[in-house]
Amino acid sequence: MIVAGDQQLLKQINRMALVRQLCSVPGLSRAALAEAVGLTKSTVSLLVRELLDEGWLTETDIRATGALGRRATPLQLDGGRLVLLGADLGIGMARIVATNLLGEVLAEQELPYLDPADTAGCIGLMAQGLTELTTCAALQGRTVLGVGVGLHGVVDDATGVLHYAPHLGWRNVDVASQLRLHFADTPLAELPLFIQNEANVAALAELEFSGQIDADPLIYLSIGYGVGAGIIVNGRLLTGLYGFAGEVGHTILQQGGPPCSCGRRGCADALIGLQALLDEVYGKLPSSTPEQLEQLFTEAEAGDAHAARAVEAAGRNLGVLLNNLWVAFDPMCIVVGGAALRLGGRFIGPGRAVLHDCASATGLPAPTIRTPHFGNNAIAIGGAAMARHYLMRPFTEQSPARRSNAVPPALAPSVLAWT
């Protein structure tokens, strides 16, 4: 027996199937949509009318088909009426954006932290910024659909808890609950809220908003102080059994190599991450500073011998990691993002060369290696993309039923040691 709730879910699944089809192939008519998704023309007409009224879709001028009878009316996503909010709860600041359904940025803001160690203060600052963003002139007359947030650390996306952010020093922070408290009695109070690791979020930006429908499987490799990855397979984010897939910073690239924060040796973090580079160039210190990182970027660009050697070695290890990701996932594309891009060709060049040598040895074409489409806003825009991604997939819960709300005891020690 089908109950009312099942009927509503089925209707929403069908509605979003139409929207996703138009994301991939804009300009389809109602008849072409019905054929593409396998629904009757009458059902599609009713659903399209609702989606037009709500602001999801718009129709353009009637297109001549050369056939007799009623001419086809092209449909496409409407960029003028609905809004998605995204945020990057970063290391030294939060970045927030508002986009339309097409990923076009309508408003954006950077919010430097007063005290990065004050978790409640940083989250409150971001929440206030998101709330105020809804009142800006660029969003007037538009409806906000949802909020997505990217976090720099190990995240349980089922609960919105940030288990460990090593470069902020945060542990077991319930980001979702704090945001909900700040959103109470605001326009954001009842909206869907999605929270994920920053590399996963940036990968969703490339999937949803880049306009490249043939770049799947796709890997977003984020290289900052540590190394992580977001992995897209068959149009879905691969999160793993407990949500920790993509921790490629702790794949071992060099057995017996330099020690890593996780207790192993030779991990990608210890060979490629910016913290490892800082330690190599300036010696291991209790903590690094943004000023030291800027100094590294400046010296590497100027060709300082010590910095240049360290960056080139990291780049070669990057190539090993790129090869391992290629072999493991056979992606169409690997997007290399994160703060390490500031090192430019001195870093990326050796990585490409190693990957090219690996590909030449096998006689197989290597995946495309490129930089992100969205620059410094990749994670914030990814937050908006994450909201769109899950809203358009109502049958796919962000938190799979098989996933526990807590970190499994057997995994917790190692997970919390990872970057």
VENFEN-V287194 format. One record per run of one state. SS is the DSSP state (hx for helix, st for strand, lp for the rest). FROM is the first residue (numbers start at 1). LEN is the number of residues. If there is no record, write none. Layout:
SS,FROM,LEN
SS,FROM,LEN
//
This chain:
lp,1,3
hx,4,21
lp,25,5
hx,30,8
lp,38,3
hx,41,14
lp,55,2
st,57,7
lp,64,8
st,72,6
lp,78,4
st,82,8
lp,90,3
st,93,7
lp,100,5
st,105,8
lp,113,6
hx,119,15
lp,134,3
hx,137,3
lp,140,3
st,143,9
lp,152,2
st,154,3
lp,157,4
st,161,5
lp,166,4
st,170,5
hx,175,9
lp,184,8
st,192,6
hx,198,12
lp,210,8
st,218,6
lp,224,3
st,227,7
lp,234,2
st,236,2
lp,238,10
hx,248,3
lp,251,1
st,252,1
lp,253,6
st,259,1
lp,260,5
st,265,1
lp,266,1
st,267,1
hx,268,5
lp,273,1
hx,274,9
lp,283,7
hx,290,13
lp,303,2
hx,305,25
lp,330,3
st,333,5
lp,338,1
hx,339,5
lp,344,1
hx,345,18
lp,363,5
st,368,3
lp,371,4
hx,375,17
lp,392,17
hx,409,9
lp,418,2
//
